[in-house]
Amino acid sequence: MNLAAAWAVLFGLAAWGGVVAGGALCSGRVAAADGPRPIVPASWAFPLAGAAVGCALALQGEPVMRLGLLGFVVFGLAGCTVADLRCGMLPDLLTLAPLAVVVGAGAFARDPAPALGAALVAIPFAGLALFSHGRGMGWGDVKLAALGGALLGAPDAAFAFAFAAAAAYLTARRTGRTREPVAFGPYLAGSIVAMLAVAPAG
């Protein structure tokens, strides 16, 4: 098994672990009546996507330590997606823990970019959450956006999240749900993963 294939397997397992964790954190919780419709996603899609991302990152030549960190992030993003779709929540364990690891790794390397990227992206998202009183934009979305900013840097994160917003709007239009609440977390998570897969991260 070559190196890219090995990382594909590890990232696939990380994504599957995120699915299990997200489902466990939703156990016993009921989605809010005025929130997005609960959806049970196809679990098999997550390890496949994780494997594709792991392979792409390994082929980009990411260092081993960076790959390990990104594998943990994929775990968190998969879990966030499942939890938001199933019960309308983005657990702190799956947003703040990866964020702390990414920012902490930057601090250990004396690189302020992750913390700066997280702050620059979180500020406008927090403003939207305050303005909408946590309904149009939730605080879980703010934390997930901060993770994207820490990983990608503010410019790339802004591009990824603009794409996420467009995808969410087009999906709502296509399904005739433009007047219903939308679980935005999966779109944020998907845009982060897509950006990681197509361009070297930090």
C-alpha positions in Angstrom: 0.0 0.0 0.0 1.5 3.3 -1.0 1.5 6.4 1.2 -1.4 8.1 -0.5 -3.5 5.0 -0.1 -2.6 4.7 3.5 -3.7 8.2 4.2 -6.9 7.7 2.3 -7.7 4.8 4.6 -6.9 6.8 7.7 -8.9 9.8 6.6 -11.8 7.5 5.7 -11.7 6.0 9.2 -11.5 9.5 10.7 -14.6 10.6 8.7 -16.5 7.4 9.8 -15.5 8.1 13.4 -17.0 11.6 13.0 -20.2 10.1 11.7 -20.4 7.9 14.8 -19.5 10.8 17.2 -22.0 13.2 15.5 -24.8 10.6 15.8 -23.9 9.8 19.5 -24.0 13.5 20.4 -27.5 13.7 18.8 -28.7 10.8 20.8 -31.8 11.7 22.7 -32.0 15.2 21.2 -35.0 16.4 19.2 -34.6 19.0 16.5 -36.2 22.3 17.3 -39.7 22.6 15.8 -38.8 25.9 14.1 -35.4 24.6 12.9 -34.4 22.9 9.7 -36.0 19.6 8.8 -34.1 16.6 10.3 -32.2 14.6 7.7 -30.4 11.3 8.2 -27.5 11.4 5.7 -26.0 8.4 3.9 -23.3 7.3 6.3 -21.2 5.6 3.6 -20.6 8.9 1.8 -18.5 10.2 4.6 -15.7 7.7 4.6 -15.6 7.9 0.8 -15.2 11.7 0.9 -12.7 11.4 3.7 -10.6 8.9 1.8 -10.6 11.2 -1.3 -9.5 14.1 0.8 -6.7 12.2 2.5 -5.4 10.9 -0.8 -5.5 14.4 -2.3 -3.6 15.9 0.7 -1.0 13.2 0.6 -0.4 13.7 -3.1 0.0 17.4 -2.4 3.0 16.5 -0.3 1.6 17.7 3.1 3.9 16.9 6.0 3.0 13.9 8.2 2.2 16.1 11.2 0.0 18.3 9.1 -1.8 15.3 7.7 -2.5 14.0 11.2 -3.9 17.4 12.2 -6.1 17.5 9.1 -7.3 14.0 9.8 -8.6 15.2 13.2 -10.3 18.2 11.5 -12.0 15.8 9.0 -13.3 13.8 12.0 -14.8 17.0 13.4 -16.3 18.2 10.1 -17.9 14.9 9.5 -19.4 14.9 12.9 -20.6 18.5 12.6 -22.4 17.7 9.3 -24.2 14.6 10.8 -25.2 16.4 13.9 -26.5 19.5 12.1 -28.5 17.5 9.6 -29.9 15.1 12.2 -30.7 17.4 15.2 -29.8 21.0 14.2 -26.7 21.4 16.4 -23.0 21.9 15.9 -21.4 20.5 19.1 -18.6 22.4 20.7 -16.7 19.2 21.0 -16.5 19.0 17.2 -15.9 22.7 16.5 -13.9 24.1 19.4 -11.7 21.1 19.9 -10.3 21.1 16.3 -10.1 24.9 16.4 -8.0 24.7 19.6 -5.7 22.1 18.0 -5.2 24.1 14.8 -4.6 27.4 16.6 -2.5 25.6 19.2 -0.3 24.0 16.6 0.2 27.4 15.0 1.1 28.9 18.4 3.6 26.1 19.0 5.2 26.8 15.6 5.2 30.5 16.4 2.8 31.1 13.5 0.1 33.6 14.2 -1.7 33.0 10.9 -4.2 30.4 12.2 -5.3 32.6 15.1 -5.5 35.6 12.9 -7.5 33.8 10.2 -9.9 32.4 12.8 -10.5 35.9 14.3 -10.9 37.6 10.9 -13.5 35.1 9.7 -15.3 34.8 13.1 -16.0 38.5 13.5 -18.4 39.0 10.6 -20.1 35.7 11.3 -20.5 36.7 14.9 -22.0 40.0 13.8 -24.6 38.1 11.7 -25.4 35.8 14.7 -25.9 38.8 16.9 -28.0 40.6 14.4 -30.2 37.5 13.8 -30.3 36.6 17.5 -28.8 33.2 16.6 -31.6 32.2 14.2 -30.4 33.3 10.8 -26.8 32.4 11.8 -26.1 30.3 14.8 -23.2 30.4 17.1 -22.2 26.9 16.1 -21.8 28.3 12.6 -19.5 31.0 13.9 -17.2 28.5 15.6 -17.2 26.3 12.4 -16.4 29.4 10.3 -13.5 30.2 12.7 -12.1 26.7 12.2 -12.2 27.3 8.5 -10.4 30.6 8.9 -7.7 29.0 11.0 -7.2 26.3 8.5 -7.5 28.1 5.2 -6.6 31.7 6.0 -9.2 34.5 5.8 -9.1 35.1 2.0 -9.5 31.4 1.0 -12.1 30.9 3.8 -14.1 33.9 2.5 -14.1 32.4 -1.0 -15.1 28.9 0.3 -17.9 30.3 2.5 -19.3 32.5 -0.4 -19.5 29.2 -2.4 -21.2 27.5 0.6 -23.8 30.3 0.8 -24.5 30.1 -3.0 -24.8 26.3 -2.8 -27.2 26.5 0.2 -29.4 29.0 -1.7 -29.4 27.0 -4.9 -30.3 23.8 -3.0 -33.1 25.6 -1.2 -34.5 26.9 -4.5 -34.2 23.6 -6.2 -36.1 21.8 -3.4 -38.6 24.6 -3.0 -37.6 25.4 0.6 -36.4 29.0 0.3 -38.8 30.0 3.1 -37.6 27.3 5.5 -34.6 27.3 7.8 -31.5 25.7 6.4 -28.8 23.7 8.2 -25.8 25.8 7.1 -23.2 23.8 9.0 -22.9 21.1 6.4 -22.3 23.6 3.6 -19.6 25.3 5.7 -18.0 22.0 6.4 -18.2 20.9 2.8 -16.6 24.1 1.6 -13.7 23.7 4.0 -13.1 20.1 2.9 -13.3 21.0 -0.8 -10.8 23.9 -0.4 -8.4 21.6 1.5 -8.6 19.0 -1.2 -8.0 21.3 -4.1 -5.3 23.6 -2.7 -2.5 23.1 -0.2 -3.5 24.4 3.2 -1.0 26.6 5.1 
